[in-house]
Amino acid sequence: MTRIPFDQLAKEFLQELLAPFGQVERSFEVPGEPQFVDVWFQPTTPTASNPER
C-alpha cells in the first residue's frame, strides 16, 4: 500500500493529461543516480509542417 492515498491516481492523471503533448514515463530511473522520478515528461518538438501548434 502506498503511503500517500492519491499518489497512484495523480500519476495516472498526469500520464493521461500529458500523453498527447509528448512522451510520459512513470517511475523513470535517473541516469547515474540510484533514484526514481515519479513522472517524467518530454515534450515533442513542433514540426515545420504544423507551425500553429
Secondary structure, 3 states (H helix, E strand, C coil): CCCCCCHHHHHHHHHHHHHHHEEEEEEEECCCCCCEEEEEEEECCCCCCCCCC
